[in-house]
């Protein structure tokens, strides 16, 4: 099979340690299918599929996450939850990279294998060119937004708790 390499970056306005902790919690929730992550999907715009219509194709995702202790990364596998033979399977690494004291970056690096043998390889190179990578970019963007939301919620809750202790 012909694997296609992917490297995607999403900047975060968060310290790397906080981003890493929350990213791992979210990804473990996705992998276990726990609330509120039991219905996470990879999405593709119809235009990514070269269909001249507005709309989105969403595919429920199954994830496998292996944290790498003492490192700012984890191994990540993503594949369709159902009809796996019809969709690409991603295998790679999610890394949280510090970018100064108050910023970080989510890096998704790895590769995916187009489905359906030679037909899938041809479709991925022509008709579906960019669709799989765009769906991974969308997933990483969602992950970055979710991590940011969780960190901000924890900080806000901590401030409210501190104010209640010291009126």
Residue frames relative to the residue before (quaternion, step in Angstrom):
aa qw qx qy qz dx dy dz
X 1.0000 0.0000 0.0000 0.0000 0.00 0.00 0.00
X 0.3853 -0.7148 0.5448 0.2093 3.53 -1.23 0.53
X 0.1936 -0.7965 0.5663 0.0866 3.57 -0.39 1.25
X 0.2691 -0.7497 0.5886 0.1382 3.54 -1.12 0.80
X 0.3507 -0.7545 0.5189 0.1960 3.59 -0.72 1.07
X 0.1088 -0.7769 0.6200 0.0155 3.52 -1.17 0.81
X 0.0786 0.7551 -0.6496 0.0408 3.56 -1.09 0.78
X 0.0509 0.8110 -0.5716 0.1140 3.55 -0.47 1.27
X 0.1527 -0.7864 0.5968 0.0460 3.57 -1.01 0.92
X 0.0149 -0.7532 0.6574 0.0164 3.55 -1.11 0.82
X 0.3002 -0.7624 0.5432 0.1831 3.63 -0.62 1.09
X 0.1548 -0.7731 0.6104 0.0759 3.56 -1.17 0.72
X 0.3360 -0.7122 0.5771 0.2163 3.56 -1.11 0.67
X 0.5185 0.6077 -0.4070 0.4430 3.56 0.90 1.05
X 0.5345 -0.5789 0.4869 0.3769 3.58 -1.15 0.48
X 0.6047 -0.6189 0.3712 0.3369 3.57 -1.01 0.84
X 0.6396 0.5386 -0.3485 0.4236 3.62 0.91 -0.80
X 0.6730 0.4743 -0.2959 0.4843 3.59 0.92 -0.87
X 0.6397 0.5276 -0.3241 0.4554 3.58 0.97 -0.85
X 0.6558 0.5199 -0.3165 0.4465 3.59 0.91 -0.89
X 0.6717 0.5104 -0.3106 0.4380 3.58 0.80 -1.00
X 0.7047 0.4503 -0.2697 0.4774 3.59 0.86 -0.94
X 0.6224 0.5379 -0.3533 0.4456 3.62 0.97 -0.75
X 0.6598 0.4964 -0.3134 0.4690 3.59 0.94 -0.82
X 0.6330 0.5214 -0.3366 0.4628 3.61 1.00 -0.77
X 0.6654 0.4961 -0.3076 0.4654 3.57 0.90 -0.90
X 0.6873 0.4856 -0.2965 0.4516 3.60 0.80 -0.97
X 0.6330 0.5062 -0.3392 0.4775 3.59 1.02 -0.68
X 0.6207 0.5298 -0.3321 0.4730 3.60 1.10 -0.66
X 0.6323 0.5124 -0.3201 0.4850 3.56 1.04 -0.80
X 0.6756 0.5081 -0.2975 0.4437 3.59 0.86 -0.97
X 0.7330 0.4027 -0.2265 0.4993 3.60 1.00 -0.83
X 0.3960 -0.7333 0.4687 0.2928 3.58 1.23 -0.30
X 0.3794 0.7338 -0.4834 0.2895 3.57 1.11 0.66
X 0.6196 -0.5612 0.4124 0.3619 3.54 -1.23 0.61
X 0.6337 -0.2050 -0.7458 -0.0144 1.66 -1.84 1.69
X 0.5365 0.6734 -0.3660 0.3532 3.60 1.21 0.36
X 0.3932 0.7577 -0.4536 0.2558 3.59 1.21 0.31
X 0.7668 0.3219 -0.1862 0.5232 3.60 1.21 -0.29
X 0.2308 0.7807 -0.5460 0.1978 3.61 1.01 0.74
X 0.0952 -0.8170 0.5688 0.0039 3.55 -0.96 0.92
X 0.3505 -0.6290 0.6343 0.2812 3.50 -1.36 0.37
X 0.1123 -0.8162 0.5659 0.0314 3.56 -0.88 0.92
X 0.0887 -0.7580 0.6441 0.0519 3.51 -1.28 0.57
X 0.4211 -0.6746 0.5418 0.2722 3.53 -1.00 0.82
X 0.5940 -0.5717 0.4227 0.3763 3.55 -1.12 0.63
X 0.6299 0.5325 -0.3375 0.4537 3.59 1.07 -0.67
X 0.5761 0.5599 -0.3798 0.4587 3.64 1.17 -0.52
X 0.6981 0.4329 -0.2452 0.5148 3.55 1.20 -0.62
X 0.4582 -0.7081 0.4129 0.3436 3.57 1.37 0.20
X 0.4375 0.6285 -0.4930 0.4130 3.55 1.07 0.87
X 0.3534 -0.7893 0.4609 0.1992 3.62 -0.50 1.13
X 0.4988 0.6056 -0.4551 0.4210 3.58 0.78 1.08
X 0.4472 -0.6215 0.5536 0.3274 3.53 -1.27 0.41
X 0.4798 0.6562 -0.4906 0.3138 3.56 -1.03 0.72
X 0.3081 -0.7432 0.5749 0.1495 3.50 -1.36 0.25
X 0.2428 -0.7136 0.6380 0.1573 3.53 -1.12 0.77
X 0.0814 -0.8064 0.5856 0.0102 3.59 -0.72 1.08
X 0.1086 -0.7875 0.6064 0.0193 3.54 -0.95 0.97
X 0.4145 -0.6946 0.5213 0.2720 3.62 -0.66 1.05
X 0.2428 -0.8076 0.5303 0.0870 3.55 -0.90 0.99
X 0.2091 -0.7099 0.6567 0.1450 3.52 -1.25 0.68
X 0.1184 -0.8120 0.5706 0.0317 3.57 -0.91 0.91
X 0.1341 -0.7243 0.6685 0.1021 3.48 -1.33 0.54
X 0.0527 -0.8104 0.5827 -0.0316 3.57 -0.74 1.11
X 0.0193 -0.7787 0.6270 -0.0095 3.56 -0.92 0.98
X 0.2621 -0.7701 0.5586 0.1616 3.61 -0.24 1.22
X 0.2696 -0.7308 0.6035 0.1702 3.55 -1.13 0.66
X 0.3709 -0.7704 0.4712 0.2166 3.58 -0.20 1.28
X 0.8351 0.1801 -0.1800 0.4876 3.52 -1.18 0.82
X 0.6720 0.4203 -0.3099 0.5252 3.61 1.22 0.35
X 0.4874 -0.6653 0.4930 0.2771 3.55 -1.24 0.43
X 0.6666 0.4857 -0.2945 0.4826 3.57 1.04 0.73
X 0.1100 -0.7547 0.6375 0.1097 3.50 -1.39 0.16
X 0.4680 -0.6158 0.5430 0.3271 3.54 -1.25 0.46
X 0.0637 -0.8114 0.5808 -0.0170 3.55 -0.92 0.91
X 0.0349 -0.7569 0.6525 0.0099 3.53 -0.98 0.94
X 0.0457 -0.7804 0.6236 -0.0017 3.55 -0.98 0.93
X 0.1383 0.7707 -0.6144 0.0969 3.53 -1.01 0.86
X 0.6442 -0.5048 0.3948 0.4175 3.55 -1.26 0.36
X 0.5009 -0.6622 0.4739 0.2933 3.54 -1.03 0.83
X 0.7831 0.1528 -0.0582 0.6001 3.58 1.09 -0.80
X 0.8278 0.1813 -0.1453 0.5106 3.59 -1.20 0.48
X 0.0393 0.8638 -0.5000 0.0483 3.56 0.99 0.90
X 0.6241 0.5690 -0.3441 0.4102 3.58 1.06 -0.67
X 0.6799 0.5071 -0.2883 0.4444 3.61 1.22 -0.34
X 0.7556 0.3594 -0.1767 0.5184 3.59 1.25 -0.31
X 0.5822 -0.5776 0.4311 0.3763 3.60 -1.17 0.51
X 0.2514 -0.7269 0.6193 0.1575 3.55 -1.26 0.53
X 0.2214 -0.7828 0.5721 0.1046 3.58 -0.78 1.09
X 0.0044 -0.7633 0.6458 -0.0162 3.55 -1.08 0.84
X 0.3452 0.7527 -0.5011 0.2513 3.58 -0.60 1.07
X 0.5385 -0.5998 0.4992 0.3180 3.50 -1.30 -0.55
X 0.1873 -0.7221 0.6535 0.1283 3.52 -1.13 0.79
X 0.0507 -0.8035 0.5926 -0.0243 3.56 -0.70 1.14
X 0.2091 -0.7286 0.6372 0.1390 3.55 -1.09 0.78
X 0.0988 -0.8203 0.5634 -0.0010 3.55 -0.54 1.22
X 0.4088 -0.6920 0.5263 0.2776 3.63 -0.78 0.93
X 0.0466 -0.7633 0.6442 0.0153 3.53 -1.12 0.76
X 0.7740 -0.1329 0.0455 0.6174 3.55 0.54 1.23
X 0.7287 -0.4576 0.3031 0.4096 3.56 -1.33 -0.06
X 0.8197 0.2732 -0.1053 0.4922 3.60 1.00 -0.73
X 0.7086 0.3800 -0.2608 0.5342 3.58 1.24 0.24
X 0.0363 -0.7790 0.6256 0.0225 3.53 -1.28 0.41
X 0.2973 -0.7369 0.5794 0.1815 3.53 -1.35 0.07
X 0.2813 -0.6990 0.6284 0.1931 3.53 -1.14 0.73
X 0.0683 -0.7836 0.6174 0.0111 3.58 -0.79 1.05
X 0.0893 -0.7562 0.6467 0.0455 3.53 -0.88 0.98
X 0.0622 0.7940 -0.5965 0.0997 3.55 -0.59 1.18
X 0.4034 0.6952 -0.5276 0.2750 3.53 -0.97 0.83
X 0.4033 -0.6891 0.5323 0.2812 3.53 -1.13 -0.65
X 0.2005 -0.7447 0.6180 0.1528 3.50 -1.29 0.34
X 0.3229 -0.7287 0.5755 0.1828 3.49 -1.25 0.54
X 0.3941 -0.7119 0.5185 0.2629 3.61 -0.61 1.04
X 0.4433 -0.6985 0.4893 0.2761 3.59 -1.02 0.73
X 0.7934 0.3989 -0.2423 0.3908 3.54 -1.39 -0.03
X 0.6004 -0.6361 0.3514 0.3338 3.57 1.03 0.81
X 0.8444 -0.1249 0.1074 0.5097 3.55 -1.04 -0.84
X 0.6104 0.5426 -0.3589 0.4519 3.60 1.05 -0.69
X 0.6720 0.5023 -0.2900 0.4605 3.61 0.93 -0.92
X 0.6284 0.5255 -0.3313 0.4682 3.58 1.03 -0.78
X 0.6656 0.4961 -0.2952 0.4730 3.58 0.95 -0.86
X 0.6624 0.4959 -0.3051 0.4715 3.59 0.93 -0.86
X 0.6464 0.5201 -0.3196 0.4578 3.59 0.99 -0.82
X 0.6914 0.4768 -0.2764 0.4672 3.58 1.02 -0.75
X 0.7764 0.3073 -0.1663 0.5245 3.62 1.12 -0.50
X 0.8213 0.2888 -0.1448 0.4702 3.56 -0.09 -1.32
X 0.7892 0.3041 -0.1489 0.5123 3.61 0.87 -0.93
X 0.2522 0.8096 -0.5032 0.1666 3.59 1.26 0.25
X 0.8321 0.1939 -0.1740 0.4897 3.56 -0.75 1.10
X 0.5151 0.6745 -0.4183 0.3237 3.62 1.18 -0.36
X 0.6829 0.4774 -0.3029 0.4626 3.61 0.82 -0.92
X 0.6677 0.4883 -0.3088 0.4695 3.60 0.90 -0.87
X 0.6414 0.5179 -0.3317 0.4587 3.61 0.99 -0.73
X 0.6427 0.5026 -0.3352 0.4712 3.60 1.03 -0.68
X 0.6362 0.5047 -0.3242 0.4852 3.60 1.07 -0.67
X 0.6161 0.5339 -0.3351 0.4723 3.60 1.05 -0.76
X 0.6444 0.5169 -0.3087 0.4715 3.58 1.00 -0.83
X 0.6413 0.5174 -0.3189 0.4685 3.58 1.00 -0.82
X 0.6792 0.4855 -0.2940 0.4654 3.59 0.89 -0.91
X 0.6258 0.5214 -0.3321 0.4756 3.59 1.05 -0.72
X 0.6292 0.5149 -0.3231 0.4844 3.59 1.01 -0.81
X 0.6528 0.5174 -0.3165 0.4538 3.59 0.89 -0.93
X 0.6539 0.5139 -0.3127 0.4588 3.60 0.91 -0.87
X 0.6645 0.4914 -0.3023 0.4750 3.59 0.96 -0.84
X 0.6581 0.5044 -0.3107 0.4646 3.59 0.97 -0.81
X 0.6364 0.5133 -0.3230 0.4767 3.60 0.97 -0.81
X 0.6510 0.5098 -0.3135 0.4670 3.59 0.92 -0.90
X 0.6501 0.5207 -0.3148 0.4550 3.60 0.91 -0.90
X 0.6791 0.4961 -0.2944 0.4539 3.60 0.89 -0.91
X 0.6495 0.5036 -0.3203 0.4711 3.60 0.92 -0.88
X 0.6704 0.4928 -0.3049 0.4635 3.60 0.88 -0.88
X 0.6296 0.5241 -0.3305 0.4687 3.61 1.04 -0.74
X 0.6547 0.5031 -0.3141 0.4686 3.61 0.93 -0.85
X 0.6547 0.5054 -0.3156 0.4651 3.59 0.96 -0.85
X 0.6543 0.5077 -0.3076 0.4686 3.60 0.95 -0.86
X 0.6517 0.5100 -0.3106 0.4677 3.59 0.96 -0.85
X 0.6471 0.5159 -0.3146 0.4649 3.59 1.00 -0.83
X 0.6444 0.5110 -0.3241 0.4676 3.61 1.00 -0.78
X 0.6540 0.5031 -0.3157 0.4686 3.60 0.95 -0.84
X 0.6449 0.5169 -0.3209 0.4625 3.59 0.97 -0.80
X 0.6497 0.5123 -0.3146 0.4653 3.59 0.99 -0.85
X 0.6537 0.5143 -0.3152 0.4569 3.61 0.98 -0.78
X 0.6424 0.5115 -0.3292 0.4663 3.59 1.03 -0.71
X 0.6610 0.5038 -0.3093 0.4621 3.61 1.07 -0.68
X 0.7865 0.1967 -0.0847 0.5794 3.59 1.12 -0.67
X 0.0855 -0.8468 0.5231 0.0444 3.62 0.36 1.20
